[in-house]
């Protein structure tokens, strides 16, 4: 025990904790976003309230400094914000526009199931579908007509869309763009590249692993 006491004594020897606390508090209260927050709530914020919540103010300062410097914070993707809640000054974290957009993108991607389709098809967009030929223009018009009537609010069957054409004319891209548009509306879909799908099914039949496919 004596050894521990000596070690602690050496560790804290010569330190003026009251002075260090005062310097830290001054730094916190002079942090511009905190100064602005306290000024906006000057009618409700007392010295006692500040002293009781200095640790929360310190947390906000350190996390906001990291956020502004684009360094990793306690909650990556979220920005810190001070909130006055009765007798407490708390730090809340709200999602950044980048976080919201990333979550939206993931939600869309989860609604599109893909079997053997290339990545560029899964990222397709109707805005980028080139209409340099009459047949492609007609296909795009039919795609918009399909979206306009799907889903049918009356619960009636919706007429499907059949797209045909030679290799490389943009059929798969248009289908991928349709799937993404439906995903934005909360509708899930599955894209299948049939030649590769059939090849795997044939292989599964030959090696008796069909039951393992789902």
N, C-alpha and C positions, 0 to 999 in steps of 0.2 A: 504494500500500500504506500509505503514511504517513497518508493521509486516512482510510482505513478504520480504522486503529488509533486515530486521534484520535476518530473517531465512536464506536467501541466503548468507548473510555475514557470519553467523556462519558456514554454510555448507562448504564454500570455504576458510574460514579463515586459514591462515598459510600454504596454499598449494602453492607450487612453480610449476606452470604448465609448465613453460619452462624446468625445470629440469626433470619433469615427462615425458614430450615429448621426451627429449633427451635420457632418459633411455629406453623408449619404442622403439625409433628408433634404438638405438644400439642393443637392443635385437633382433629386426626384421632383421637387416642387418647381425647379427652374426648367424642367423639360417642357418644351414648348407645347406639345399636345396636352400635357397635364395642366399647364397654366391656363390654356384655353378652356379646358373642361371645368376647372375650378371657377373661372371667371363667369362661365355660362350659368353656373349653379351657385353663385356667391350668396344668394338669399337663403339657401338651404344647407350650405356647407360651413361647419364651424371648425375651429382649431382642434377641438376634441375629436370630431369625426375624422379629420385628416390623420391625427395621431393614431386612432384606432384602426385605420385602414392603410397605414403607410406601406405595409407589406404588399397589399394588392396594387398600390400605385407603383411600387418598385417592380412588381411582376409585369405590369403593363409597360413600363419604360423599357425594361430589358427585352421583352418580346417584340415591342414595336420597333425598337432599334434593329433587331435582327430581321424583322419583316421588311423594313425599309431598305435594308442592305441586301435583301434577297437571300438571307441565310436561313437555315432550317430552324423553325420555331417549335414550341411544344406541340402545336397542332398544325402540321404542314398543310397548306391549302386554305388555311383560315387566317383572317386578320384579327388582331386584338382590338377590343373596344371597351371603354370605360362606361359603366352604367351606374347611376345613382338609384339605389333601391332602398328607400326609407332611411334607416340608420347605417346603411352599408354602401360602400363604393366597391363594386365588383368588376371583375374583368370577364367579359364574354368574348367569344370567338365566332365570327360569322364567315361564311364561305366567300372566297374571292370570285370575281367573274370568271377567272380561269378555271377554278374548281367547279363552279356551276356548269360551265361548258363541257368540262371533262366528264363530269357525272352524266350529263345529258348524252354525250357521245357514247359512253359505256352502256347506258340504258338502251340506246338504239341498237348497238352492236349485239347486245344480249337477245334482242328480239329477232335477229337474223341468224338462222342456223344455216351453216354452209357445209356441204359435202363436196370436197375436191374442187371448189371454186377458187380462182386466183384472188389475191388481196385487192387488186384494182377494181374487181367487180363488186366487192363488198363495200368499197368506198365510192361507188358510182353516184352521180347526181344528175337529175333531170336538167339542171342548169347547164351542165357540160355535155349534154347529148347533142352532137353535131347534126344539123338538119340540112346538109349540103346536097341532098338528093331527095327527089319527090317521094320515094318509098319511105325514107327515113322520116320525112315530115309527116306522112300519113301515120306511121307507127307512133310517133310522138303524140299526135292528136288523139289516137285511139287510147294511148296510155293515160292521157289526162281525162278522157271520157270514162275510163275504168275507175280512176281514182274519185271522180265526181260522184259515182254511184255506189262506191264501196266505203263503208258497209251500208247495206240497205236498212234504213231506220224502221221500215215496215216489217222487217224480218223475212222478206221475200228473197228467193234465190237471186244471186247476182250473176249476170252473164260473164263468163270467163273471157280471157284475152289470149288469143293464139297468135304467136309471132313466128313467122317463118322467113327464110332467106338463105342465101349462100354463106359460106364461111367468111368471117371477118366483116360482116355488115353491121355489127353492133347489137345483135339480139341479146346476148348475155349481159352486155352493159346496160341495156334498157331494162332488163328484168332486175338487175341489181339496183338500179335507180328506183324502180317501183317498190322493191322490198324495203329500201331505206325510207322512202316516203311513207309507206304503210307503218314502218316501225316508229316514225315520228308521231303517228296517230295512235300508237299503242297496240298495233296489230303485229303479231308474230308471223314469220314465214320461213320456209325452208328452200334453199337454192341447191340444186343437185346437178353436177356435171355427169350426165348419164353415161358416156363411154367409160369413164373411170369407175363409176358406181357399178356398172354391169360387169366390168372386169373383176372387181373385188368380189361380187356375188358369185361369179363363176368359180373363182379361186376358193371361196368359202365352201361351195358345194363339193368341189373336188377334194378338199382336205377335211370335210365334215365339221366345219366350224360355223355354220350358219346360225346355230342357236346362240352363239356368242355375240352376234351383231344386234344392236338395238338402236 
